Amino acid sequence: MADKKHSKGADKAKPVEPKKPTQEEIDFDIEADLRKLKRSSNLLAILFVALILAFIGLMGLIFTDFFVLQSTVPEPKMVEVSYPTVNNLPIYMDPSQLSEKVGYLKTYDRVFEFTKIPGFLKVRKGSVTGYVESVKMQTRMQALTIKKNLAELNPLRLFVETKQDIKNYDLIVSGKVFNNIDIPVKDVEINIFFLNDNNDILYKYTTKIATDTQIKKGANEEFETVGRGLLGKATHLCAEIENFTLTQQPPPLPATDDDCAADKKEASPEKAAEGSTVKKEEPEKKPAEPAKKTEEPKKP
């Protein structure tokens, strides 16, 4: 009995040897692995081709958008800006002083002109569109010319040009300020307005040039700004000189005929009489008549 138990324990402890695969089973497994590898390679190839096609399509869209945008986006239109010279300037419904008044402009209202009619400007203030008298509107430069007592109508000239950054959808604005007067100027403040189709301000850029230098007569100073993402949105552009500083006092303006007439009107009658050198005309003396000879009576 002990021998039988011992033999049973020996049988349990003896490891079972794995069954060796036949050559056919090995060949079958190899073929299965090759088929899986082939399917994986095909899938990777398909994914690679799909990535290449997606990349080509994306580049095509980018270049198509680039060329389409470059060919369709026009240059922004330059417009002028004016300010009323009087307060509560009437806005008429039609270009006539007899027309109905639909609104008023204050002296600080900024008006971007988009239509000119003889004697009038078509303007828009908020939701109101109408016409104002052009003689009662002036540019900032005209106001500065009067304020600084300058004889030159355009002491400074502002030239602006634009460039398009298609890649970043930016609108680049560069310009120059020219001095036309004998007096050097400095601290020239410039405003650039990026506007949409309705002349609403999308972005306002303000800069000051010639802060450490002077712009002499005939010289110029350059500046540049970028309207980020405004390409195609800013259809109108406006540039103005807000202010500048004269380095010298301008010479006095020559007196005009109106000034002379005003001086004469203000002069008192006594001063006019004292300063008068006109001699009073004396009555003309009539020539004396020749004396008549008296005839003596004849003696008888």
C-alpha positions in Angstrom: 0.0 0.0 0.0 2.8 2.4 0.8 4.4 1.7 -2.5 1.1 2.5 -4.3 0.7 5.8 -2.5 4.2 6.7 -3.2 3.8 5.9 -6.9 0.6 8.0 -7.0 2.5 11.0 -5.5 5.3 10.5 -7.9 2.8 10.6 -10.8 1.3 13.8 -9.5 4.6 15.5 -9.1 5.8 14.6 -12.6 5.4 17.7 -14.9 3.4 17.3 -18.1 5.4 18.0 -21.1 3.8 20.4 -23.6 2.7 19.0 -26.8 5.0 20.0 -29.6 3.3 21.6 -32.6 3.6 19.9 -35.8 5.2 21.5 -38.9 1.8 22.2 -40.4 0.6 24.0 -37.3 3.8 26.1 -37.3 3.3 27.0 -41.0 -0.3 27.9 -40.3 0.7 30.2 -37.4 3.3 31.9 -39.6 0.9 32.5 -42.4 -1.7 34.0 -39.9 1.0 36.3 -38.5 2.0 37.4 -42.0 -1.7 38.1 -42.8 -2.1 40.2 -39.7 1.2 42.1 -40.4 0.0 42.6 -44.0 -3.3 44.0 -42.8 -1.5 46.3 -40.4 0.9 47.5 -43.1 -2.1 48.2 -45.4 -3.8 50.1 -42.6 -0.7 52.2 -41.9 -0.3 52.9 -45.6 -3.9 54.0 -45.9 -3.5 56.3 -42.8 -0.3 57.7 -44.3 -1.9 58.4 -47.6 -4.9 60.0 -45.8 -2.6 62.3 -43.9 -0.8 63.3 -47.0 -4.1 64.0 -48.8 -5.4 66.0 -45.8 -2.2 68.1 -45.7 -2.4 68.8 -49.4 -6.1 69.7 -49.1 -5.3 72.1 -46.2 -2.5 73.7 -48.1 -4.7 74.1 -51.1 -7.4 75.8 -49.0 -4.8 78.1 -47.5 -3.4 79.1 -50.9 -6.8 79.3 -52.4 -8.0 81.6 -49.6 -4.8 83.6 -50.0 -5.2 84.2 -53.7 -8.9 84.8 -53.5 -8.5 87.3 -50.7 -5.7 89.0 -52.5 -7.7 89.3 -55.7 -11.0 90.3 -54.0 -10.1 92.7 -51.2 -9.9 96.2 -52.5 -7.8 99.0 -51.1 -9.7 101.0 -48.4 -11.2 104.3 -49.6 -9.8 107.5 -48.1 -12.4 109.8 -46.6 -12.2 113.3 -45.0 -13.3 114.3 -41.6 -14.8 117.7 -40.7 -16.1 119.5 -37.7 -18.9 122.1 -37.3 -17.7 125.7 -36.9 -20.9 126.6 -35.0 -22.9 124.8 -32.3 -26.2 123.2 -33.0 -25.6 123.1 -36.8 -28.9 122.0 -38.4 -29.0 118.7 -40.4 -31.5 119.0 -43.2 -33.4 116.2 -44.7 -32.6 117.5 -48.2 -29.8 119.7 -49.5 -31.7 122.9 -48.9 -32.1 125.4 -46.0 -35.9 125.2 -46.6 -35.9 121.5 -46.0 -37.0 119.9 -42.7 -34.5 119.7 -39.9 -33.8 116.2 -38.7 -31.0 116.8 -36.3 -28.2 119.0 -35.1 -24.4 118.8 -34.8 -22.3 120.0 -31.9 -18.9 121.6 -32.5 -17.1 118.5 -31.1 -19.0 116.1 -33.4 -16.7 114.3 -35.8 -18.2 113.9 -39.3 -16.8 111.6 -41.9 -17.8 112.8 -45.3 -19.0 110.3 -47.8 -21.0 112.4 -50.3 -20.4 116.0 -51.4 -23.1 118.1 -53.0 -22.6 121.8 -54.1 -23.0 123.8 -50.9 -23.8 120.8 -48.7 -22.3 117.6 -47.2 -24.2 114.5 -46.7 -23.5 113.3 -43.2 -24.7 110.7 -40.7 -25.0 111.1 -37.0 -26.1 108.0 -35.3 -29.3 106.8 -37.1 -29.8 110.3 -38.6 -28.7 110.9 -42.2 -29.0 114.3 -43.8 -27.2 117.4 -45.2 -25.3 120.2 -43.6 -24.0 123.5 -45.1 -20.4 122.9 -46.2 -19.4 126.5 -45.4 -20.1 125.8 -41.8 -17.8 122.8 -41.6 -14.0 122.8 -41.4 -11.1 120.3 -41.1 -8.9 120.1 -38.1 -6.0 121.6 -40.1 -8.1 124.7 -41.0 -9.0 125.2 -37.4 -5.3 124.9 -36.4 -4.3 127.4 -39.1 -6.7 130.0 -37.7 -5.8 129.2 -34.1 -2.0 129.5 -34.7 -2.4 132.7 -36.8 -0.7 131.2 -39.9 -1.0 132.6 -43.4 -0.4 129.2 -45.1 -3.7 127.4 -45.6 -2.0 123.9 -45.4 1.0 124.3 -43.1 1.4 120.6 -42.9 0.5 117.9 -45.4 -0.3 114.3 -44.6 0.2 111.5 -47.1 -1.0 108.0 -46.3 -0.7 104.6 -48.1 -1.8 101.1 -47.2 -0.4 97.6 -47.6 -2.1 94.2 -47.1 -0.8 91.4 -45.0 -2.9 88.6 -46.4 -1.4 85.9 -44.2 -2.4 87.6 -40.9 -5.4 89.6 -42.4 -3.8 92.8 -41.3 -4.0 96.3 -42.9 -0.7 98.2 -42.7 -0.9 102.0 -42.9 2.2 104.1 -43.4 2.5 107.8 -44.0 4.6 110.9 -44.0 4.1 114.4 -42.7 5.6 117.3 -44.8 6.2 120.8 -43.5 5.3 123.6 -45.9 6.1 126.6 -43.7 9.3 128.4 -42.8 8.9 127.7 -39.1 10.1 124.2 -37.9 7.4 122.2 -36.1 7.5 119.3 -33.6 5.2 117.1 -31.5 2.9 116.4 -34.5 -0.1 114.3 -33.3 -1.8 112.1 -35.9 -5.1 110.2 -35.8 -5.8 107.2 -38.0 -9.4 105.9 -38.2 -10.2 102.5 -39.5 -13.9 102.6 -40.7 -16.5 100.2 -42.0 -19.0 100.7 -44.8 -21.2 102.9 -42.5 -18.2 105.0 -41.4 -18.3 103.5 -38.0 -14.9 103.5 -36.2 -13.5 100.0 -35.9 -10.2 101.1 -34.5 -8.5 104.5 -33.8 -4.8 104.8 -33.8 -3.1 107.9 -32.3 0.6 108.6 -32.4 2.9 111.6 -32.0 6.0 112.1 -34.1 8.9 114.5 -34.1 9.0 114.6 -30.3 12.8 114.8 -30.0 13.4 116.4 -33.4 12.1 119.2 -35.6 10.5 119.0 -39.0 12.0 121.9 -41.1 10.5 123.3 -44.2 10.5 120.8 -47.0 11.4 117.9 -44.7 9.2 115.1 -43.6 8.7 112.5 -40.8 7.4 109.0 -41.3 5.1 106.8 -39.2 3.4 103.4 -39.5 0.6 101.4 -37.8 -1.1 98.1 -38.2 -4.8 97.3 -38.1 -4.8 93.8 -36.7 -7.3 91.5 -38.4 -9.0 94.5 -40.2 -8.2 93.5 -43.7 -11.5 93.3 -45.6 -13.4 94.8 -42.6 -12.0 98.4 -42.7 -13.3 99.5 -46.1 -12.7 103.2 -45.4 -9.7 105.0 -43.9 -9.3 108.5 -42.5 -6.1 110.3 -41.4 -5.9 113.8 -39.8 -3.3 115.9 -37.9 -4.8 116.5 -34.5 -2.2 119.1 -33.4 1.4 120.3 -33.7 3.8 122.8 -32.0 5.5 125.7 -33.6 9.1 126.3 -32.5 8.8 130.0 -33.3 6.2 132.7 -33.2 4.7 133.2 -36.7 5.0 136.7 -38.2 1.9 138.9 -38.0 -0.6 138.5 -40.8 -0.9 141.4 -43.2 -4.0 143.6 -42.6 -6.9 143.0 -44.9 -9.4 145.4 -46.4 -12.0 144.2 -43.9 -9.6 145.1 -41.0 -9.0 148.5 -42.5 -12.7 149.1 -42.8 -13.3 148.0 -39.2 -10.6 150.3 -38.0 -12.1 153.3 -39.8 -15.5 152.4 -38.4 -14.2 152.3 -34.8 -12.4 155.6 -35.1 -14.2 158.5 -33.2 -15.3 161.7 -35.1 -13.0 163.9 -33.1 -9.9 161.8 -34.0 -11.0 161.7 -37.5 -11.3 165.5 -37.5 -7.9 165.9 -35.9 -6.2 163.6 -38.4 -7.9 165.1 -41.4 -5.7 167.3 -43.6 -8.3 168.1 -46.2 -8.7 171.8 -46.7 -12.1 173.3 -46.9 -12.8 174.7 -50.3 -13.2 178.4 -50.4 -15.9 179.9 -52.5 -14.7 181.1 -55.9 -14.2 184.9 -56.1 -15.9 186.4 -59.0 -13.8 188.8 -61.1 -14.4 192.4 -60.3 -16.5 194.2 -62.9 -14.7 197.1 -64.7 -15.7 200.6 -63.4 -18.1 202.4 -65.7 -16.8 205.8 -66.9 -19.1 208.6 -66.0 -19.7 211.0 -68.9 -19.3 214.7 -68.0 -22.1 217.0 -69.1 -21.3 219.0 -72.1 -21.0 222.8 -71.6 -23.4 224.9 -73.7 
